[in-house]
Amino acid sequence: MNLIPEAYARLFPEKPFDYEVELNYNLRLSDFNANIRFNQRKITLNLNLQWKDIDDEIKIGLVQSLLLKLFKAKKNTQNIELYNNFVRNIPILTPKIKSDPLLQDSFNRVNTQFFENSLEQTNLCWGSDSRRKLASYNFHEDAISVSTLFRNVSPEVLDYIMYHEMLHKWQKFTHKNGRNSFHGREFREAERQYPEQERIEKEISGIIRKNAPKGGWWKWW
């Protein structure tokens, strides 16, 4: 099966497929990652090698998700649902090889206090000293990454940042109208349950201002 024409035909059955295609599997991309490019009527799809042995119906959903972004369209299909369900379960398949001691202590505290120790271990690492993206949870790598800006903050601040990212692992994401939502209503409600959330977020803003004199915005991911 040629994944790209097949995914396109199921996604846009009313439109002819008039493109050259190139499909590559490689190890240059991170675990279960993929990207797509469009240049002069040619669609190039690059997949991490781990995708090679995954069921074609799931891969078609992946390709359809990428095609929707490429053509700026909104749509949902059974294959996209299959793909999203697969992504939600990728953390179970991912080996745990990264565990920074400071982040591990924070993960353990938060897991005990808020998740009844029910959240499975994840990869834990420091990112760059970003003042804009404070932390992130990568579903494909089952990894929480925290800006090195918070290496020397109080456990209270670090635990709040960890809690936010662990919520992503706990609640996963929702898919609607061709888009994934990571900060929906249920997520925000759970986030507000953290003790003294507003005060800690003000403290985080102070840390950002202190380390970035020119100011600027920050965000979670």
Steps between C-alpha positions, in 0.01 A plus 500: 500500500630846409416689816486854367258454205286262707478742794419786262230303316323412825533855629396683181307244289359777281844625395744339256849418626746673270826506694836328500578326828804396699487294819803457728557311824803609701650537847568873472157583636423447868290204618171457312541839336422597142491801270366587158618746232341633183711642221410546133222239496708250696401372845786364710421304815768416757424249774707382794604138439280384788195563281607237248343204680187684616168403342429683173158618617664689787766643269228621262353696791842653565537598134147643492579714806808636324310559175236702685773727634665519159179602321362700797181295517282370783361150493478184705518137391504156659866472409583825681318368806705178477818707478409721796413198713836350409683822597322505836649158570852568372627570856438133584734398214773754575810394698582716803868594476513863616445590864662809648516456883354843583213457255449142616453618859244754382320240288479265799363770732233609253410143410445419868310817589274538197491171305505237776825365349300376202690688228759285326861613496592738218828624358611813687758746369602865498453701183659832410488814715186610316304794645211439262430125509527406868444128461347244266373145485588309184249219437720331242799476734301480825728774631455804723752773430542803729684825426833520686376835626338298780799295612537699823143599582306383803352148493157665512555677166664201335220270618235731351678495165532123525130469591398690185699266275389188686141607439573479127621143546198419718227659288673452163314714241171537318450508124229707335450652154841382384687655792643373826422690820741481792357767733127434501245576770571186704872573488455856626268384776757245618776761480306736726484232767870547573539675839573873469523481123466876444773587748742247349431623146579854617825368644578334167432831320746665740765243418445564129527879542814465710673293235362687201534876568333591172188311598299277273234238517527141609296190441457138585504228237 
